[in-house]
Amino acid sequence: MLVVGGSRGKAGAAAMAGFSALRAGAGLSTVATAVSVLPTVAGFHPELMTEPLDETEAGTISLRSLESGQIDPLVKRKTVLAIGPGISRHRDTSEFVRAVVQKLDTPMVLDADALNAFEGAATRLNGRNRSIVITPHPGEMSRLAGMSVSEIQSDRVNVAKTFAREHELIVVLKGHRTLIASPGGDVWVNPNGNPGMATGGTGDVLTGIVAGLIAQHPRNVLAATALAVFLHGLAGDLARETLGENSMVATDLIRFLPAAFADARKTGTGVVRIHV
């Protein structure tokens, strides 16, 4: 799988996503990032492969990296592409994100500023004839849907379901009882997770887990996504048992992910599908 993300000051987000994919069982994980950020990303985990991309003056990924043909060879033979962790909201970078999403038909997971790139341009975000998973928190969903956060939180199921149907993609609406909405109208409700997970980086870890499971199950993207959300929450609950909620950080979820896999194999997931 390939992660496209990271920027000056936000290298850790891309590295966590890439390493989480490996912990989720992906065989190979590559992080493509701004050239000046690459040494920092590479220094986090020796298991990650890295690729440099042209950058803006602000140390973010530049649209030139697409125009010059750097992206195309990186995507070849990749099962899934994760875009967004640490990528920033630089204008040139947002244009890069929109262009990549429209050009490529590789299965994609979009998170963080890759979603913010479509603020006011959500009509350009569509999964017709391909697999796209988006993982917004309520603030990102607000910018995508043109609704207030309070409106979204008061009607989470219908908001997620409507956006998934209209844009023909899978919506993972994060928060208490994270929802997974399919284009066909099913909504899955995740039963686990805790307030200790409300800390920077946990969304990047989720992006990596989702992409890592899709890499192994590209023909069953919805089930892989629902399982990823469950394992992410379960890893958080297992971390809480050892560390307590106050001291949890995002990388603790990666640390406890193997135990979450083992627990889920014994007990099942408990993710509930509802029809509304």
C-alpha positions in Angstrom: 0.0 0.0 0.0 1.0 3.6 -0.5 0.6 6.5 1.9 0.7 10.0 0.4 1.1 12.6 3.1 3.3 14.4 5.5 4.6 17.9 5.4 7.1 20.0 7.4 6.1 19.7 11.0 3.6 16.8 10.3 5.9 13.9 9.3 4.7 11.7 12.2 1.2 11.5 10.8 2.3 9.9 7.5 4.7 7.6 9.4 2.0 6.4 11.8 -0.4 5.7 9.0 2.2 3.7 7.1 3.3 1.7 10.1 -0.3 1.0 11.2 -0.9 -0.6 7.8 2.0 -3.0 8.5 0.7 -3.8 11.9 -2.7 -4.5 10.3 -1.1 -7.1 8.1 -0.1 -5.3 4.9 2.9 -6.9 3.3 4.6 -3.7 2.1 4.0 -0.1 3.1 5.5 2.9 1.3 5.2 6.6 2.3 5.5 9.2 -0.4 6.1 12.6 1.1 7.7 16.0 0.5 11.4 15.6 -0.2 12.6 17.6 2.8 10.3 15.6 5.1 11.4 12.2 3.9 14.4 11.7 6.2 12.2 12.3 9.2 9.6 9.8 8.1 12.2 7.2 7.3 13.7 7.6 10.7 10.6 6.6 12.6 10.4 2.9 11.4 12.9 1.0 9.4 10.2 -1.2 8.0 8.7 1.7 6.0 9.8 2.4 2.5 9.8 6.0 1.4 9.6 8.0 -1.8 10.4 11.7 -2.3 7.9 14.1 -4.0 8.4 17.6 -5.2 7.5 20.2 -2.5 6.2 23.7 -2.2 8.2 26.5 -0.4 6.3 25.6 2.7 7.5 22.0 2.7 4.3 20.4 1.5 3.7 18.1 -1.5 3.5 20.1 -4.7 1.2 19.7 -7.6 4.4 19.4 -9.7 4.9 15.9 -8.4 1.8 14.8 -10.3 2.4 16.9 -13.4 6.0 15.6 -13.7 4.8 12.0 -13.5 6.2 11.1 -10.1 3.0 9.6 -8.8 2.1 7.2 -11.6 5.0 4.8 -11.1 4.5 4.8 -7.4 0.9 3.7 -7.7 1.7 0.8 -10.0 1.2 -2.6 -8.3 -0.2 -0.9 -5.2 -3.5 -2.4 -3.9 -4.6 0.7 -2.0 -3.7 4.3 -1.6 -4.1 6.3 1.6 -4.1 10.1 1.1 -4.1 12.8 3.7 -2.2 12.1 7.0 -0.2 15.3 7.7 -0.6 16.5 4.1 -1.6 20.1 5.1 -4.0 22.6 3.6 -1.6 24.5 1.4 -3.4 25.7 -1.7 -1.1 23.9 -4.1 -1.2 20.7 -2.1 -5.0 20.7 -2.0 -5.1 21.1 -5.7 -2.7 18.1 -5.9 -5.1 16.0 -3.7 -8.1 16.8 -5.9 -6.2 16.0 -9.1 -4.9 12.7 -7.7 -8.4 11.6 -6.6 -9.9 12.4 -9.9 -7.2 10.8 -12.0 -6.5 7.5 -10.3 -8.9 4.5 -10.0 -6.8 2.7 -7.3 -8.9 2.0 -4.1 -8.4 5.0 -1.8 -8.7 6.0 1.8 -9.0 9.7 2.4 -8.5 11.4 5.7 -7.6 14.7 7.4 -6.6 17.5 5.0 -7.2 15.3 1.9 -10.9 15.7 3.0 -10.5 19.4 3.7 -9.2 19.8 0.1 -12.8 19.1 -1.0 -14.4 21.8 1.1 -16.8 23.6 -1.2 -16.0 21.1 -3.9 -17.6 17.9 -2.6 -19.2 17.2 -6.0 -15.7 16.3 -7.2 -15.4 13.5 -4.6 -17.1 10.4 -6.0 -16.5 6.7 -5.8 -18.5 5.6 -8.9 -16.9 2.5 -10.4 -14.1 2.4 -7.8 -13.6 2.1 -4.0 -13.2 5.2 -1.9 -13.3 5.3 1.9 -13.4 8.6 3.7 -12.8 8.9 7.4 -13.9 12.3 8.6 -14.4 13.5 12.2 -17.4 15.8 12.6 -15.5 19.0 11.8 -14.3 17.5 8.5 -17.7 16.2 7.7 -19.1 19.7 8.4 -16.8 21.1 5.7 -17.6 18.4 3.2 -21.4 18.4 3.7 -21.8 22.2 4.2 -23.5 21.6 7.5 -22.8 22.7 11.1 -21.1 20.3 13.5 -24.2 20.4 15.7 -26.4 19.5 12.8 -24.2 16.5 12.0 -24.0 15.3 15.6 -27.7 15.5 16.0 -28.4 13.3 13.0 -25.2 11.3 12.5 -26.7 8.2 10.9 -28.7 10.0 8.2 -25.8 12.4 7.5 -23.4 9.6 6.9 -25.9 7.5 5.0 -26.9 10.3 2.7 -23.4 11.4 1.9 -22.3 7.8 1.2 -25.2 7.3 -1.1 -24.9 10.6 -3.0 -21.2 10.3 -3.4 -21.1 6.5 -4.0 -18.4 5.9 -1.4 -17.9 4.5 2.2 -18.2 7.0 5.0 -16.5 6.4 8.4 -17.9 9.1 10.6 -15.7 9.1 13.6 -16.7 9.9 17.2 -18.6 8.2 19.9 -20.0 5.1 18.3 -18.2 5.6 15.0 -20.4 4.9 12.0 -19.6 3.1 8.7 -22.0 3.9 6.0 -22.1 2.1 2.6 -23.3 3.5 -0.7 -26.0 0.9 -0.7 -27.7 2.3 2.5 -26.4 0.0 5.2 -24.9 1.7 8.3 -22.7 -0.2 10.7 -22.2 1.0 14.3 -19.0 0.4 16.2 -19.5 -0.5 19.9 -16.1 0.2 21.3 -13.5 3.0 21.9 -13.1 5.4 24.7 -12.3 9.1 25.4 -8.6 8.4 25.8 -8.5 8.0 22.0 -9.4 11.7 21.5 -5.7 12.6 21.0 -3.7 13.7 18.0 -2.7 11.0 15.6 -5.4 8.4 16.4 -7.1 9.2 13.1 -3.8 8.6 11.2 -3.6 5.2 12.9 -7.1 4.4 11.8 -6.3 5.4 8.2 -3.4 3.0 8.2 -5.4 0.1 9.7 -8.2 0.7 7.1 -5.8 0.7 4.2 -3.8 -2.2 5.6 -6.9 -4.4 5.7 -8.2 -3.3 2.3 -4.7 -4.2 0.9 -5.4 -7.8 2.0 -9.1 -7.8 1.1 -9.6 -5.5 -1.9 -12.7 -7.3 -3.0 -14.5 -6.8 0.3 -13.7 -3.2 1.1 -16.8 -2.5 3.3 -16.2 -5.5 5.6 -12.5 -4.6 5.8 -13.3 -1.1 6.7 -15.8 -2.1 9.4 -13.3 -4.5 10.9 -10.6 -1.9 10.9 -12.8 0.5 12.8 -13.5 -2.2 15.4 -9.9 -3.2 15.8 -8.9 0.4 16.2 -11.4 0.9 19.0 -10.6 -2.4 20.6 -6.8 -1.5 20.6 -7.8 1.7 22.3 -9.8 -0.2 25.0 -6.9 -2.6 25.6 -4.5 0.3 25.9 -6.8 2.0 28.4 -6.8 -1.2 30.6 -3.0 -0.9 30.9 -2.3 2.8 30.7 -5.5 4.6 31.7 -7.3 7.1 29.5 -5.3 10.2 30.6 -1.9 8.9 29.4 -2.9 7.3 26.1 -1.2 8.5 22.9 -1.8 7.4 19.3 1.1 5.1 19.0 -0.3 3.1 21.9 -3.0 1.9 19.6 -0.4 0.5 17.2 1.3 -1.2 20.2 -1.9 -2.9 21.3 -3.2 -3.8 17.8 -1.7 -7.3 17.8 -3.7 -8.0 21.1 -6.8 -6.6 19.5 -6.5 -9.0 16.6 -6.1 -11.9 19.0 -9.1 -10.8 21.1 -11.3 -10.4 18.0 -10.4 -13.9 16.8 -11.6 -15.3 20.1 -14.7 -13.2 20.6 -15.8 -11.8 17.2 -16.3 -8.1 16.5 -19.7 -7.0 17.8 -20.0 -4.4 15.1 -23.8 -4.0 14.5 -25.4 -3.3 11.1 -28.6 -1.2 11.3 -31.2 -0.5 8.6 -32.6 3.0 8.6 
